[in-house]
C-alpha cells in the first residue's frame, strides 16, 4: 500500500513539474512572439516614427574558390565568415529588420569565362557591389577574419569606409567588441580605422559600411573560439547591438587611428589584417 502511494505521489509531483515547465515554456514563447511582432516593419513606424530603418546588407567575405585567409592548422576563413554572417542575419531578422546577404552558400556560381582566381574574384566583387549599390537606404556590414605572421595578435578589428556615418558605426562596434569580448586593454588597444584605399568593395560602395575582422586565425586561442557556435553567436549579437546603438544616434566618441595603409603594424597596438580582398 505504501509503495502504491509513494508511486502515485511521485507521479503527481512529476505531472506538476511537467505542467509548470509547459506553462513557463508557453510564457516564454508568447513573450518572444510579442517582442518579434512588436518590432516587425509594419509596427515599427508607430513605435519609432522618427527613425527610418535601413536594410542591413550582410557580407560573408570571400567564398567559392576564394577561401580567404588560412590558419597554420588549415582552418579556412570563408566558412567562418559565412557562419557568423548567417547568425547576424538571424538576429537582425528576429528584431524585424530587412536583410540582404551577398552570399548564402559556400559555393559561388561563376560565369564560364571566369577561369582564373583573379577573374573570379573580380566577378564576385563587382556582383556584390552592384547588389549593395542597388539596395536603397542600406547599411553594409562585411564579416572577415584576420591573420598575421606572428601568433601574438588577437581580437577584433573594425574598419570603416569613407562614406558618411561609417566612422561612427565603426567606432561603436569596435568599442562594444573590446568591452565585451576582447577585454584585455593592456594588450589590445586597437580602435576603429579607416579602410585602405586599395580595398575595392569598401571604397566603391555608396552606403554606410564597416568591415569587421572578428579575430586572428594566426592566434591559437582566437582560431579555436572562432569555430565555436556560441562564440560566433556572441559576435553576431555584439555587432548587431552596435548597429542598433548607432542607429539610435548614441555612439561612443573614441580617438580614431590613422588610415590603416599609413601604419607600420606591430604585434598588438595597431591594426594588422590580411589584404586578400584587394582589387586584383
N, C-alpha and C positions, 0 to 999 in steps of 0.2 A: 504493500500500500504506500509506504513511504517513498519507494523508488518511483511509483507511478506519479505521485505528487511532485516529486523532485523533477521528473521528466517534463511534466506539464508546466511546472514553474519555469524551467529553463526555456521551454518552447515559447511561453508567453513573453518572457524577457527578450528572447530573440526577435519575436514578432514586433515588440515595441521598439526595439533598436532599429529594426528594418524600416518601420513606419517613420520614425524620426529622421532617419537618413534620407528617405524618399521626400519628406517634407523639406528638408534642407536643400536637397538637390533641386526640387521644383522651384524653391525660392531663388536659388542661385541662377537657374535658367531664366526665370522671369525677370530678374534684375538685369541680367546680361542682355536679354532681348529688349528691355526698356532702354538701356543705355545705347544699344545699337540703333534702335528705331529713332530715338530722340536725336541722334546725330546723323541720320541719313540725309542726303542732299535736300529732299523735299521739306524737311523740318528745320534745317539749319538756318534758312533765311529768316524764319520767325525768331529764332533764338539769338542769332548773331547778324542782325541786318546790316551792320556797318562793315562786315568783313566779306570780301569776295574770295571765296575759297578756290584755290588753284587746283589744277590736275597735277598729281605727283607722278613724274616720269622717273622710273626706277631702272637703272642701267647696271646689269651684271657684266662687269668688264671682261673683255676677251671672249673666248668661246670658239666653237668649231675647231679648225686646225690651229688656231692661236690659243695655246694654253696659258699664256702669260708667264709669270714667274714660277720657278720650280725650286722647292726646298732641297737642301742637301740629302734629305731622305726620300726625295722623289714625289713629294706632295705638290700637286698642280694647282695653281691659283684659280683657274677658271671655274672649277667645280665649287670651291668655297664661295666665290663671288655669287654664283647662282643660288646657292643655299641661303645666304644672307639676304639677297635681293628678294627671294620668294617670301621669306619671313617678314621683311619690311612691307611687302605688298599686303600680306595678310593682316598685319597690324593696322595699316592705313585703311584698308577696306572695312575692317571691323568698326572703325570710327567714322565710316561713311564717306571717305574721300575717294574721288575718282582716281584711278591709277592707270598708267600705261607702262608696260615692260618692253624694253628694247630687244630683249630675247627671253624666251620662256624655257628653252631646252638647251642641252649641251651642244647639240649639232646646229650648224647654220647652213642653209641652202644657198650655195654659191652659183653664179652663172657659169656656163660651160667654158667661157673664155677666161675665167679667173683660175689659172692653173698654179701660179706660184703663191707662196705665202704673202709676198708683197701685194700682189694683185687682189688676193682675198681680203687682206686687211683693209686695203683702200676701199674695196666694195662695201665691206661691213661698216666702216666708219662713215662713209657717205650715206649709206642707207639709214643708219642711226640718226645722223644729223638731219636728214630730210624728215624723219618721223618727229624729232624734237621740235624743229622749227615750224612744223605744220600743226602743232598742238597749241591752241591758244590758251592764255592765262595758265601757264605751267611753271613748275619748279622741277629742276633736274638734279637727281642725286645718283652719282656713279659709285659703285662698290668695287674696291680693289684690295689687293694685299701687297705688302711691301717686301723688299728684300735688300740685303746689304752684304758686302764681302765678309764682314765680321759678325759674330753671333750676339754681341752685346746689345745692340739697339733693340728696343721693344716698344710696344704700344702703338696707338693710333695716331694718324696724321691727317688733317683735313686741308685740302687745297680748294681755293675758290676761284671762280672765273672772273674776268674783268667786267662782267655785266652788273647793272645796278642791283644792289641788295645782296649780292653774293658774299661780299666780305662779312656782313653782319650775320648771315646764315652760317658761314664757315666758322666764325668765332664762337657762336652759340653752341654748335655741335661739338667743336673741339673742346671747349671748356666743360661740357657735360661728360664727354668721354674721359677727360682727365680726372674729373671729380668723382666719377662712379666706377670706372674700370681700371684706369691707369693712374692710381692714386699716389704712387711714389714720386712726388715732385722733386725730390733730391736728384733723381737720375733721369726723369722725363719732364723736361720743361718746354716741350715744343708748343708753339702756338700755330694758329691757322696762318697759312701763307698763300700768296697769290700764285696761281699755276704758271708754269713756264710757258713762254711764248711758243715753244715747239710742240706743245700738246694740241693737236689739230682740233679734236672734238670740242674741248673746253674753251677754245678761243674762237670757234666758229659759230657756236650757238648764240641765241638771242635772249634767252630767259635767265632767270636767277639760277645759279648752278654751283654745286660743290662736288668734289671727288674725295671720297673717304678711303684712305688706306687703313684698313681695320687692324692691322698688326704686321709683324715681321715673320715671314716664313723662314728666315735665316736664324731666328731666335727659337731655341728648342721649346721653351715654355709657350710662347705665342703660337708656334706651329701646332702644339698639342691642343690648346684650348680652342683655336680657330676651327678645329674639326669637330668640336662638340656642339650638339644641337642646342643645349642650354645656353652656351656662350654666344652662339650665333643669334639666338632669340634676344638675349640681352643687348647685343649690338644693335639689332633692328629696333628694339624698343627705345634705346637711347637716341639713336639717330632720328627716329620719328618724334620723340619728345623735343629734340632740338628744333626740328622743323615746325612743330606746333608753337613752341615758345617764340620762335622768330616770327611766325605768322601773327601772333598776338601783339607784336611790336615790342616785346620785352626780351632784351638780349644783353649779355654782359659786355662791358667795354673793356677790351683787353689790348695790350700792346700787340701790334702786328709786325712780324718779321719782314725782312727784305724779301723781294721776289726770290723764289727758290733757285732760279738759274744764276743768281748773283752770289750764292753762298758756297763756301767750301765745307762739305759735311764732315762732322766728327762723329764719335760713337753715339752720343746721346742728345746733345743740346741743339742740334739743327736738323731740319728735315732731310731724310735720305729715302729715296724711293726709286723704284725701277722705272725705266722710260720705254718699255716695250709697246706702249700705246701711242708713241710718237707717230706723226705723219711720216710715212716712208718715202 
